[in-house]
Amino acid sequence: MSVEAHEVIPIPMPREESIPQAARRKLSSPWASGLVIFITLLWTIPTFGLLVTSLRPKDQAQSSGWWTAFTDPVFTLSNYAEVLTGGQTIPGGITPYFFNSFAIALPAAIFPLVVATMAAYALAWIPFRGATFVFFGIFALQVIPLQMSLLPLLQMFNLGWSIGPIPIFPDLNQAGSNQSIFYGTYIPLWIAHTMFALPLAIFLLHNFIRQLPRELFEAARVDGASHFLIFRKLVLPLTVPAIASFAIFQFLWVWNDLLVALTFAGGTPDVAPITAYLANIKGTYGAQLHLITAGAFIAIVVPLIVFFSLQRFFVRGLLAGSVKG
Amino acid sequence: MTAMKRRRGAALLAGGIAATMLLAACGGSSDEAASDSAGGDTAAEETTETTETTEDAGAGDAVAAGCEAYADMMGNEGSTVTLFTSILPPEQQLFEQAWADFESCTGIDIVYEGSDQFEAQLPTRIAGGNAPDIAFIPQPGLLAKLVESGGPVAAPASVSANVDSYWNPAWKAYGTVGDTFYAAPLGSNMKSFVWYSPKYFAEWGIEVPTTWDEMFAAADAIAAAGVKPFCGGIESGGATGWPATDWLEQIVLRTQGGEVYDKWVAGEVKFDSPEIKGAMDVLQGWMKNPDYANGGFGDVQTIATTAFQDAGGPILNGECAMLQQASFYANFWENFQPGTTIAEDGDVFAFYLPEVDAAVAPNPVVGGGEFVTAFADRPEVQAVQTYLSSPEFATSKAALGTWVSANSGVPLDTYANPIDRLSAEFLTNPDGTFRFDASDLMPAAVGAGAEWTEMTAWFAEDKPTDEVLKAIDAAWPAS
C-alpha cells in the first residue's frame, strides 16, 4: 500500500525539539536548579506528611502532628491492612471501590477519546459547510460548568426529556419506583463523563490533527484512500502523543471525581468509586486520619502508574495541542 | 471541486442519518427494557436476586419462629427499599444488624447508602427524579423545605399510630408539615445534660443537684473552695458558637416555656425581646460569670477560644466541676484519658440540667433526632417505615449500644450504657416538655450563621447583649 510509504516522511515539527532544549539550557544554571529543587521539596511536603500519617498508629495520628513521628518514631502497616481487608468502619474494605473506580474510569476515558478523535478529524480535514461554526460551538461548550448541567442531566436520565411532544430521551424509570433502569449501573456515569469531556477533547485533538501536513492527506487521497483509511492509518498513529496526554488528563479527572459519581451512581459499594470510600471512611464521629491517609495512598497508586507509563507522551502532547490553533 | 464537495456533503449527511438511526435504535431497545421492567421481570429480577437468596436461607431455618412481630409487613418478598442518610459507618453496620431479622423475615432488602454530603445531595436527587425510597432527615426544617418543593410522601396510618402511642406529642409535631404527618422520629439525642466528676463531687462534699437553685448553690460552694465550677468551649471550626446557642436554648425553654420557645423558633418572638433578653441575662450570670467560668482554662473569654471537644478535660482533674453538653459528649472522654469510665460511680457522669420552674415548663428537654421520610408509597416502603417506627426496631437498635430512641416502647434496661439509659428516661417522659434544638429549626442565616457568630462575639469581645440580639434579628431573612 502506497500510503504506508508516507509514514516514513518525518512529520514531527522541528520547532518542538527546540522548546525543551531551550528550557533545559535556561534551567541548567545552578540558581535555577536550586530553586527548582526547593520548590519540589516544598510541594512534596504535604504528600510526605500524608505518607507519614498513614504509617502511624491510630492514637498517635489523631493526637499529634506527623512531624512528631521523627522524634518519637512508631510506625505500623496496620492502617493499610485495615483499609485493604476492611475493618470496623467499612468492613468490605477498599477493594470493591477500587474495582468500581477502574470500571468507571477506563470506559469514561476511552469513550470520549474515540468520539473526540473522529470528530476532531472530521472537523479538521473533511470540509463541509458549517464546520467552523460547529467547531466553535463545541469550543464554546467548555464555558458551561459541569455543576450546572448535573441536575438537568440527572432529570434526563431518570424522567426522560422531550421537546414538546417529541421525545428526545425516553423515560427510563421503572414503573412504580423512583429508580431508572440505570440504577446500580455505571452507564449514566460513563455517559456523563463522556459528555463533559468531549468539548475539551475535541478542541485539543482538533488543533493537533489540524497541524498535520496537508500534503500527507492529499497524497493519501490521490492514492485513493477513504476517510476511514486515512483516519486509521495516518491520523491515529500520528496523534498518539495528543491522545495519550488527553487520556492521562481524562483518566485522572475521572479517577479523582466524587461529585459526578455520587450524583449519577450513588454511594453504595456496588457502584461508588474509591473517592466515595475515602469520603466515608472518616465515619460518623469524624476524623479517622490514619485510615483516610492510608486509603488515599492506595488510591494514588493507579494515577501514578498511569502517569509514569504515559509520561513520555505527555509534554509533547500538551505542547502540540496548544501552540497553534 | 464544488461538485466533489457536494458529494462529500451528501455522504456526510448519509452518515449523519445512519448515526441518528443507530441512536434511535438504541433508544428503542432501552424503551423495551423499560417496558420489560414495568412488566416486572428481567431488570427488576436482576437487582433482587441477591435478596431472594438471603431470604431463602432465612426460610430454611426460622420463618415462623421470631417473625411474628412482622406479620403485618409480610407479602413483599424480593423487593428492595433504598435508604439514604447522613449516618456513616461504623453506625451503618449497627443499623444493618438491627434490621437483619426484619429483612430475613419479610424478604425486603434495605439498601443502605450514607453520605456526608446528604443535605446537598438529597434535594438534587429529588429534583433529578432519583429520590431514595426513604431518607433519614436530621432537621425538621429540611423536611418542611422538601415538602414545599414536593417529594416526601405522607406517612401511612400504621406509622402515625405507632408515633401516637410511643412518642411524646412534640415529636409528632416536628414530623408534620402543615396538617400532614410525614415523618416518624428515629434516633434522638439529649442535650439537657451537665457533665461532672462523681469523684470530685464527693471530695467537695457536693450532692448532685436536682433543682436549678441547688445547681447554683453547688457552684457557689465549689467557687468558695477555689475552683471555678463551670467550664465551656464553643470553638468548633466553621460552626464556632453552636454550644453557646444550646445554652441559650436551655434557658429559654426553662424560663419562658414551650410556647415562647416555639414562637422564638418561628421568628414571632424576636431575639431582641424581653423574653430572650431575660434568658441572656440568666446566661450572663451563669457561663459569663467570672466567678463561675472558665474552669481549667482561664477567664470568660477563653470560652470562645476553647474547642468544644477540649472543654471537658479539666473536669477529670478537678479544675472544673460542671460542663453543660449533650449526651454525645460521652464519646469524647476517652480522648482526655483512656479508660475513663462513664457511670454514676465512675470517673465522669452527667446529671439532668434541672428545670427552673415546673409551672413554666415541667421536665424541659432540648434535643435532636432524625426523621424517617419516605419518597414512595409502595407497600414494601410503608412496611419498612412501619417497622422503623415500631418499638421492636428501636429495642433491637438500642440493644446494640450508643443509640437512644425517644420511643417509649423500648424497655429502659435495654440500654447498656448508663448515659443512654438516662437520656431515654428523660426523652420518653410523657409529661416532659420536649423541644427540638432551636438553632437547627431557625433559618440557616440565623441558626447556623448570625446566632453562632454573635454569641461568639458576646463571649470573646464582651459585645453588649443588646447589640448581639439586634444583630441576630437583623440576619433573620425577610418574608
Interface residues (C-beta under 8 A of the other chain):
Chain A: S63 Q88 T89 I90 P91 I126 P127 F128 R129 L150 L151 L154 Q155 F157 N158 L159 F169 P170 D171 L172 N173 Q174 A175 G176 S177 N178 Q179 S180 I181 Y183 G184 L262 T263 G266 G267 T268 A276 A279 N280 I281 K282 G283 T284 Y285
Chain B: K5 R8 G9 L12 G27 S30 D31 A33 A34 S37 A38 A43 A44 T47 T82 I87 L88 P89 P90 E91 Q93 V111 Y112 E113 G114 S115 D116 Q117 Q121 T124 R125 A127 G128 G129 N130 A131 P132 D133 N331 N335 F375 A376 R378
